[in-house]
Structures are given as C-alpha cells and as structure tokens.
C-alpha cells in the first residue's frame, strides 16, 4: 500500500512535465481510496521539476534492491 511520503517509481511517460518511466518521486497526498496520488518530482539536488496527480497504475512502490539512476533534464 502506497502512503504519504513514500517514494514511488513512475511507470508511464509524462512528456509535458519532462518525466520518463523510472523517474522517482515522493507521494505528497493520497486521494480517497488510494486510487490516485499527488507526487512531487525533484532533481537530485532538490530543485522542483513537477507535481503531478497520477493514477495508482501509473506508479509503483520503490523496491528494496533498486538504485537511483541519474539522467539529464532538457
């Protein structure tokens, strides 16, 4: 179950926000029933990139054996 402050992995592309599958964000709000989440995405230095409302099937929990991977933003 995903809850507030959990880190999640985006599973879909969000081209208007410059987000790609695999980008990691932090849940800042869980909508009723956990069907959608407000997720904040930031750079590795903490600069804000986007805050998006995503459906439950557009993110997944971070797994314990995953590494963060860096990529440049355009």
ROBAMAR-400486 format. One line per field, with one value per residue: residue in three letters; x, y, z of N, C-alpha, C in turn. Coordinates in steps of 0.2 Angstrom, whole numbers, plus 2048, in hexadecimal, padded with zeros to 3 digits. Each point is the difference from the previous one (the first is absolute). Example, Ala and Ser with C-alpha at 12.3 -4.5 7.8 and 13.67 -1.06 7.14 Angstrom:
2
res	ALA | SER .
nc1	842 | 7FE .
nc2	7E4 | 805 .
nc3	827 | 7FC .
cac1	7FC | 804 .
cac2	806 | 806 .
cac3	800 | 801 .
cc1	804 | 7FC .
cc2	806 | 805 .
cc3	800 | 803 .
! end
This chain:
74
res	UNK | UNK | UNK | UNK | UNK | UNK | UNK | UNK | UNK | UNK | UNK | UNK | UNK | UNK | UNK | UNK | UNK | UNK | UNK | UNK | UNK | UNK | UNK | UNK | UNK | UNK | UNK | UNK | UNK | UNK | UNK | UNK | UNK | UNK | UNK | UNK | UNK | UNK | UNK | UNK | UNK | UNK | UNK | UNK | UNK | UNK | UNK | UNK | UNK | UNK | UNK | UNK | UNK | UNK | UNK | UNK | UNK | UNK | UNK | UNK | UNK | UNK | UNK | UNK | UNK | UNK | UNK | UNK | UNK | UNK | UNK | UNK | UNK | UNK .
nc1	804 | 7FF | 804 | 7FD | 805 | 7FD | 806 | 7FE | 7FF | 801 | 7FA | 7FE | 800 | 803 | 7FF | 7FA | 802 | 802 | 7FB | 804 | 7FE | 7FF | 7FD | 804 | 7FA | 7FE | 7FC | 7FD | 7FC | 7FC | 7FD | 7FA | 801 | 805 | 7FB | 802 | 806 | 802 | 804 | 805 | 803 | 806 | 805 | 806 | 800 | 7FA | 802 | 7FB | 7FD | 7FD | 7FA | 7FF | 7FA | 801 | 7FE | 7FD | 7FD | 801 | 800 | 806 | 800 | 804 | 804 | 801 | 800 | 7FD | 803 | 802 | 7FD | 806 | 7FC | 802 | 7FF | 7FC .
nc2	7FA | 805 | 804 | 806 | 804 | 7FB | 7FC | 802 | 7FB | 805 | 7FE | 806 | 802 | 806 | 800 | 802 | 7FB | 7FC | 7FC | 7FB | 7FA | 7FE | 806 | 802 | 800 | 805 | 7FC | 806 | 7FC | 7FD | 7FF | 802 | 7FB | 805 | 803 | 805 | 803 | 804 | 800 | 801 | 802 | 7FE | 804 | 7FD | 807 | 7FD | 802 | 803 | 7FB | 7FC | 802 | 7F9 | 800 | 7FA | 7FB | 7FC | 7FF | 806 | 7FD | 7FF | 7FC | 803 | 7FC | 7FC | 7FD | 806 | 802 | 806 | 802 | 804 | 805 | 803 | 806 | 800 .
nc3	800 | 7FB | 803 | 803 | 7FD | 7FD | 7FF | 7FA | 7FB | 7FB | 7FD | 7FF | 7FA | 802 | 7F9 | 802 | 805 | 7FA | 801 | 802 | 7FE | 806 | 7FF | 805 | 803 | 803 | 803 | 7FE | 7FC | 804 | 7FA | 801 | 804 | 800 | 7FC | 803 | 7FE | 804 | 7FB | 804 | 7FA | 803 | 7FE | 7FE | 7FD | 7FF | 7FA | 801 | 7FE | 804 | 801 | 800 | 7FE | 802 | 7FC | 804 | 7FA | 802 | 806 | 803 | 805 | 803 | 7FD | 805 | 7FA | 800 | 7FA | 802 | 7FA | 7FE | 7FD | 7FB | 802 | 7FC .
cac1	7FC | 804 | 7FE | 804 | 807 | 803 | 803 | 7FD | 803 | 7FC | 800 | 7FE | 804 | 7FC | 804 | 7FF | 804 | 807 | 801 | 801 | 7FF | 806 | 802 | 7FE | 7FD | 7FD | 7F9 | 7FE | 7F9 | 7FD | 7F9 | 7FB | 800 | 807 | 800 | 805 | 805 | 803 | 807 | 805 | 806 | 805 | 806 | 804 | 803 | 7FA | 7FC | 7F9 | 7FF | 7F8 | 7FB | 7FB | 7FB | 801 | 7FC | 804 | 804 | 806 | 806 | 800 | 804 | 807 | 802 | 805 | 807 | 801 | 805 | 7FE | 804 | 7FF | 7FF | 800 | 7F9 | 801 .
cac2	806 | 806 | 805 | 806 | 800 | 7FA | 802 | 7FC | 800 | 801 | 7FA | 803 | 806 | 806 | 805 | 807 | 802 | 7FE | 7FA | 7FA | 7FA | 7FF | 806 | 7FF | 805 | 7FF | 801 | 805 | 800 | 7FA | 801 | 7FB | 7F9 | 7FE | 7FF | 805 | 803 | 806 | 7FE | 806 | 7FE | 805 | 7FE | 7FD | 805 | 803 | 805 | 7FD | 7FF | 800 | 7FC | 7FE | 7FC | 7FA | 7FB | 7FA | 7FC | 804 | 800 | 7FA | 801 | 7FF | 7FA | 800 | 7FF | 804 | 806 | 806 | 801 | 807 | 802 | 807 | 803 | 805 .
cac3	800 | 800 | 805 | 800 | 801 | 7FD | 7F9 | 7FB | 7FA | 7FB | 7FC | 7FA | 7FE | 801 | 7FC | 801 | 806 | 800 | 805 | 7FD | 804 | 804 | 804 | 807 | 804 | 807 | 801 | 805 | 802 | 7FE | 7FF | 803 | 7FD | 7FD | 7F9 | 7FD | 804 | 7FE | 801 | 7FE | 7FD | 801 | 7FE | 806 | 805 | 804 | 7FC | 7FE | 7F9 | 7FE | 805 | 7FC | 802 | 7FC | 802 | 803 | 7FB | 7FD | 805 | 804 | 806 | 7FF | 802 | 804 | 7FD | 7FA | 801 | 7FD | 7FA | 7FE | 7F9 | 7FF | 7FE | 7FA .
cc1	804 | 7FD | 804 | 807 | 803 | 803 | 7FD | 804 | 7FA | 800 | 7FE | 803 | 7FB | 804 | 800 | 803 | 807 | 802 | 7FF | 7FF | 807 | 802 | 7FC | 7FD | 7FE | 7F9 | 7FE | 7F9 | 7FD | 7F8 | 7FC | 801 | 806 | 7FF | 804 | 804 | 802 | 808 | 804 | 806 | 805 | 807 | 804 | 802 | 7FA | 7FC | 7F9 | 800 | 7F8 | 7FD | 7FA | 7FB | 800 | 7FB | 804 | 804 | 805 | 806 | 800 | 805 | 808 | 802 | 807 | 807 | 800 | 805 | 7FC | 805 | 7FF | 800 | 7FF | 7F8 | 801 | 7FD .
cc2	806 | 805 | 806 | 7FF | 7FA | 803 | 7FB | 801 | 801 | 7FA | 803 | 806 | 806 | 805 | 807 | 803 | 7FE | 7FA | 7FA | 7FA | 7FF | 806 | 7FF | 806 | 7FF | 801 | 805 | 800 | 7F9 | 802 | 7FA | 7F9 | 7FE | 7FF | 805 | 803 | 807 | 7FF | 806 | 7FD | 806 | 7FE | 7FD | 805 | 804 | 805 | 7FD | 7FF | 800 | 7FD | 7FE | 7FB | 7FA | 7FB | 7FA | 7FC | 804 | 800 | 7F9 | 802 | 7FF | 7F9 | 800 | 7FF | 804 | 806 | 806 | 801 | 807 | 800 | 808 | 802 | 805 | 806 .
cc3	800 | 805 | 7FF | 802 | 7FD | 7F9 | 7FB | 7FA | 7FB | 7FB | 7F9 | 7FE | 801 | 7FC | 802 | 806 | 7FF | 804 | 7FB | 804 | 804 | 804 | 807 | 803 | 807 | 800 | 805 | 802 | 7FD | 800 | 803 | 7FD | 7FD | 7F9 | 7FC | 805 | 7FE | 801 | 7FE | 7FE | 800 | 7FD | 806 | 805 | 803 | 7FC | 7FD | 7F8 | 7FF | 806 | 7FB | 804 | 7FC | 803 | 803 | 7FB | 7FC | 804 | 803 | 806 | 7FE | 803 | 804 | 7FD | 7F9 | 802 | 7FD | 7FA | 7FE | 7F9 | 800 | 7FE | 7FA | 802 .
! end
